[in-house]
Structures are given as structure tokens and as C-alpha cells.
Amino acid sequence: MHVDPRTPLVTIDFSSAPPHYEELLRYAVRAAEMRDRDVQYDVVALLPKPDEADQGKRDAAAVMHSMMLAGVPPGRIHLGLRAEPTLPGRLVRIYVR
């Protein structure tokens, strides 16, 4: 198992009811863009079970869409998917490069 040593800009919990993260995400993206106008983002879906990959892809794509609505060009958003059996539920973490 690979543990990402980076601190996420945002972590969104998709393990229960649909999360309301858009406002927090806009704020975090705006702050990151103020530090570096060319910042790159890694949007990584983390899954407790590998068989949830399709749902993880949908979660990450939804977050990417929200970031694009916040003004981030799609070419600066990189999607990833990783199984982490120790997690209690599905998460999406956004990291800056």
C-alpha cells in the first residue's frame, strides 16, 4: 500500500450522504491559485475496496467538474484512484503540485 506523504488541500468524504463541498472547494482553489496561477492539482479517489473503482471514478470526476466551475482549466487537474483498505469509506483528496 502506498501512503501519500503530501498534506491534502481538501478531503471530501463520499462515504455517506452526498457531501456539500462546493463552497469549501471554491475557497481552497482560490487560495491555491493566489499562491501560484499555474498550480497543478491531483484529485485522488481513495477506496476501502478495489471493487468500488467505478464509484471512485465518478466521485473524482464530480470534484473535477466542481473545480472547473471554480475556474480551474481541465489541463491542470489530474485524476487518480487508489485502494486503501484501512479507510472506513470513500474519500476524494485534492493535492497541489
C-alpha positions in Angstrom: 0.0 0.0 0.0 1.2 3.5 -0.9 0.5 6.3 1.6 0.8 9.8 0.0 3.1 11.9 2.3 1.5 15.1 1.0 -1.0 17.1 3.0 -4.2 17.4 1.1 -5.6 20.8 0.2 -9.1 19.4 0.7 -10.5 16.0 1.8 -14.1 15.2 0.8 -16.0 12.3 2.4 -18.2 10.4 0.0 -19.0 7.5 2.3 -22.5 8.6 3.3 -25.0 11.2 2.0 -23.8 13.3 -0.9 -21.4 15.9 0.5 -21.8 19.6 0.1 -18.3 20.7 -0.6 -18.5 23.2 -3.4 -18.1 26.4 -1.3 -15.2 25.0 0.6 -13.6 23.8 -2.7 -14.0 27.2 -4.3 -12.3 28.9 -1.3 -9.4 26.4 -1.3 -8.9 26.6 -5.1 -9.0 30.4 -4.9 -6.3 30.4 -2.1 -4.1 27.9 -4.1 -4.4 30.0 -7.3 -3.4 33.2 -5.4 -0.2 31.5 -4.4 0.5 30.1 -7.9 -1.6 30.9 -11.0 -0.2 27.8 -12.7 -0.8 25.3 -9.9 -1.5 21.7 -10.8 -4.0 19.6 -8.9 -4.1 15.9 -8.2 -7.6 14.7 -7.4 -7.3 11.2 -5.9 -10.2 9.0 -5.1 -9.4 6.7 -2.2 -11.4 3.5 -1.8 -11.6 0.9 1.0 -12.4 -1.8 -1.5 -11.0 -2.1 -5.1 -14.4 -3.2 -6.4 -15.7 0.4 -5.8 -13.4 1.7 -8.5 -16.3 2.8 -10.8 -17.9 4.8 -8.0 -14.5 6.3 -7.0 -14.0 7.5 -10.6 -17.4 9.2 -10.5 -16.6 10.8 -7.2 -13.3 12.2 -8.6 -15.0 13.3 -11.8 -17.6 15.2 -9.8 -14.9 17.0 -7.8 -13.0 17.8 -11.1 -16.2 19.3 -12.6 -16.7 21.5 -9.5 -13.1 22.7 -9.8 -13.6 23.5 -13.4 -16.7 25.5 -12.4 -14.5 27.4 -10.0 -12.2 28.4 -12.9 -9.5 25.7 -13.0 -8.6 24.7 -16.5 -9.1 20.9 -17.0 -5.5 20.5 -18.2 -4.3 21.4 -14.7 -6.4 18.7 -12.9 -5.0 15.2 -12.8 -7.3 12.3 -11.6 -6.1 9.3 -9.7 -7.6 6.3 -8.0 -6.2 4.2 -5.1 -7.4 1.5 -2.8 -6.7 1.9 0.9 -8.2 -1.0 2.9 -7.8 0.8 6.2 -10.3 3.6 5.2 -13.8 3.5 6.7 -15.4 4.8 3.4 -14.8 6.6 0.1 -12.8 9.8 0.1 -11.5 12.2 -2.5 -8.4 14.2 -1.6 -7.1 17.1 -3.6 -3.3 17.8 -3.6 -1.4 20.6 -5.1 1.8 20.0 -7.0 
